[in-house]
Amino acid sequence: MFVKHCKEKKQLYEILLKNLFREKREFFKESSAEVYEKPFKFNFNLDATDDDAIAAAAEKLNRSTMDLEIRFLPFKNFGKNIPKKAKLSPDSFIQMAFQVTHYRLHNILPPTYETATLRKFDEGRTDTIRLPNPASAEFTKAFVDRKENYSSKNLSELFRKAVESHKNYSVRAMMGQGMDRHLLGLRLIAAEKSLSIPKIFNEDAYRKMSHFLVSTSQVPTRYIIPMGFGPSANDCYGICYNPQEEAIHFTITAFNSCKKTSARQFAQELSATLNDFKIMLENSGDLKFESKL
């Protein structure tokens, strides 16, 4: 099931499943239903040009569909329960796994998009939670490149700083203090007032940070619904994830036409990274399980 960042779509499926699975079903009575006109057939008068355009669009859609690689990863070794035991944000924990996974595969700290909801604002939609940041970069490089130089406790401390840094920016972004929508506002004002585009938008640094290599969105639900979306760029990974208490479900996409990316390899490495994080927290003493005796 592939969707855009539309709350109505996600909530629609959530409500539908809740009604399907709940024991007591309360359906509307026929007397309370509105009366609608009977549907009627609408005839389209198409000429040869229309037929050619439809055929071309269908062929283009088919090529795009065949180019999309989709991998569903039902990670069942643990879920939100492990980061919560370590007093870490589950979402930030997962986002750091994306950073390490990409760095292991490509040796690049990937510009990463994560959806931040702005629903607390009137007509608010989304902003951007960004990675990497200095704390996430320091941990990622230490964990992958120089792991033998750090104790598990040292790595865990760097990890905690990275997680907290991501969590803090997430909160700020949802409070309207992210940078992306403010920059978008400046760009739109310039366009509406017929002003020259501010120089920042032509800078190489801005172009680079706007080219996301990992595009992500969390869609939490109690049900297992493989939802996803395509990558935002040719060399990007699209990752939709559903963190549950004892499992995390990922839908990972990449383009077959890009020789650099592989959704299959990313899924395999992501699973290994999550397990490595758990081992690190166990070895550092940050995970303390209660005895069942």
N, C-alpha and C positions, 0 to 999 in steps of 0.2 A: 504494500500500500504506500504510494508515494504522494506526499502532500507538501504544500507550501507552509510558510509560517502563519497559518490562519487558525486562530483559536476555535472558530466555529467548526472546522473540520475535525480537529482533535477531540473537542468536546462532544461532537455529534456521535463519533464512534464509541466514546467512553459511555455516554448515556445509553446508546443502543445495546452495548454489551451488558451494562448493569441491569437493564430490563430483561435481557435474554436469560441471565443467570440467576436473578433473584427468584426465590421460591414462590412468593406471592405476586402474581401479575395483576395489575389493576389497569384494565384497558378502558378506553372511552366508550360510553354507550352510543349507539347509533343516533339516538335522539339529540345528542349534544354536538354532533358533527355538522359542519357548515355544508350548505348546498352549493355545488359548483355546476357550471354549464358542462354539458357533455362534450368530450373532446371531438375535434373534427380534423380530417385530413387536410394538410397544407401542401399544396402542389408547388414544387419549384420548377421554374422553366429555365433549364440549363442549355447553353449552347456548347459548341465544340471547345471554345476557349475555356469555359468553366470546367469542362471535363478534363482538359489537359492540366489545368491548375490543380485540381483535386488529385489527379494521378501523381503530379510532381510533388505535392505536399505529402502524399502517402509514402512515396519513395524516400523522401527526406526524413520523415518520421521513422521509417523502417531502418534506415542507415543509422540514425541516432540511437535507436533502441538496441540495435546489434552492437553498437560501439560501447555500450554501458556494461561494465562488469559489476555485479552485485554479489556481495557475500554477507550472509547472516551468521553472526557469531553469538550463540547462546552460552555465555560464560557462566558456569554453574559452580565454580570452586568457592566462591563467596560473592556477597553483594555489598549493600550499604553497611551491613553488620560489622565488617572488618574495619573500615575507616572510622566508624562511629566508636568502636571499642578503643581506638587509638586517639579519640577526640579530634578527628580530622573531618573536614567537610567532604562528604562523598563525591560531590560534583567536582571539586578542585582536585581530589585524589584521581579521579578518572581523567580529567584534563591533563594532569601531569603524566599520566600513562600515555596519552596521545603524543606529548612532546618527546618522551623518551623513545617511544616506538618509531616515530618518524626519524629521529636523530640516529637510531641504530640502523635503520634501513638506508638513509640517504646522507647522513653526516651533515645535516642542515637543521638549524633551529627554525622551525616553520612558522611564518606568520599565520596566526590561527584566529578564526572567527568563531565566536560562540554567541548564541542569541541571548540577549538580556531583555526581559519583558519590561515595558513601560506602562503597564495597565493601570497603575495607580494614578496616572495622569489622564485627564480628559482627552479622548481620542489618541491616547498614547499607543504605540505599537511596539517597536523594538529598538534597541541600541546594540552596540557591539562590546562584548567582553573579549579583550585581546590577550594573546600570548604570542611570543615569549615576553618575559620581563627580566630584569637583572637577577632576581632570586631564582626564577625557574631555569634560566640559562646556566647559572652557577651549579645548581643541583644536577641538571641534565648532563653537563659535561663531566662533572665529578663522578656520576653514577655510571656513565658509559666509558669515558676515556681514562679515568684515573681511579677506578674503584679500588684497586689494590693499595692506594695511598691513604685510604680512609677506613676508619673502623665503622662498624654498623651503626654505632651511636652517633658518630660524626655525620654519616650520610643521612641518618634519620633526622638529625637537627637541621641539616640543609633542606631536606624534604619538607619538614614542617614549616620552615620559613617560606618556601616556594608555595606551598598550599595556602598559607595564610595570606600571602601577597595576592594570589589569584582571588581568594575569597573576598578580600577587602575591596579589590577593584570591581568585583561582581556586584557587591552591595552599592558601591558608588554609582556604577552604571545604571542600576535599577532605580536610583534616586535622581536620575537626570544629570549626573555629574560625569558621564563618559564623554569622550572627546569627539566621537564620530558624528553624532547627530548635530552637535554644535558646528562642526566643520561643514556638514551638509547644508545647514541653515545659511552659513556665510556664502556658500557656493550658489544656492538658490536665490538669495537676495541679489547677488551680483548679476545673475542671469535675468531676474525680473526687472532690475533697474538698468539693464543694458550697460553694466559696468564691465571693465576688464576683469578676467578671472584672477583672483589673488595668486601671487607668485607661488605660494606654498603648494598649490595643486599641480604645478609643473615641475616640482623638485623631484629628483630621482628617488630620494628617501621616501617621499609620499607615495610615489608610484609603486615602490617596492613593498611598502607596508600595506598597500591596498590590494596587492596580488596575493591572495590567501592560498596557502598550500594545504591547509586543513580547514574545512568548514564543518562546524558541528552544531547540533541542537539536541537538547535533552527533552524527551517526551515521556514523562513518568506516567505509568498506568499500572494497575494491578494485573492487567491481562498481558498475554504474550501476543503482541501485534507487530509483526515486522514492518515498521514504517521507515521510510527513507527519502532521500532526495539526491539528485545528481551533483557532481562536483561543480564548483563555481568557476573553475578554470581548467585548462587542458591537463595541467600537471598537479591538480588538486585532488584530495580525498574528501568525499562527502560522508559524514558520520552522524547517524541518528542513534541515540542510545536511551535505553529505558532501565534505570537502576532500581532494582527491587531489593528486598531485605536480604535475600540469600542468593541472588543471581543478578547478572547484568546482561541485557540483550542489546547487541549492536547490529546495525545494518550499515555496511561499509561499501562505498561505491568508488569506482575509478574508471577512466576511459581506456578501453583496449588499444586505442590508437596512440596512447602515450606510452613510450617504451620505458619511462622512468618509474611509473607507478604500477602497483599491483594490489588490488583489494585482497586477494588471497594471501599474499605475503604479509600485508599489514595485519590481517586478522590473526595469522599465526604468531607474529611477533608481539601483537598487543596482548594476547593470552599469556605469553611468556613474561611480558613486562609486569602484568598485574600480579602474577605469581611471585615474581622477584620482589615486588614491593611488599608483599605479605611476609616473605622470608626476612627482608630487611627489618621490618617492624618487630618481628618475633625475636630476631637476634639482638636487637637494640634494647629489648625489654619494654617497648612501648605497647606491645600486645600482651595483656595479662588475662588469660582465660580462667574463669571461675571453676574450681574443682567440683566434680559431680559427686564426690564421696560425702 
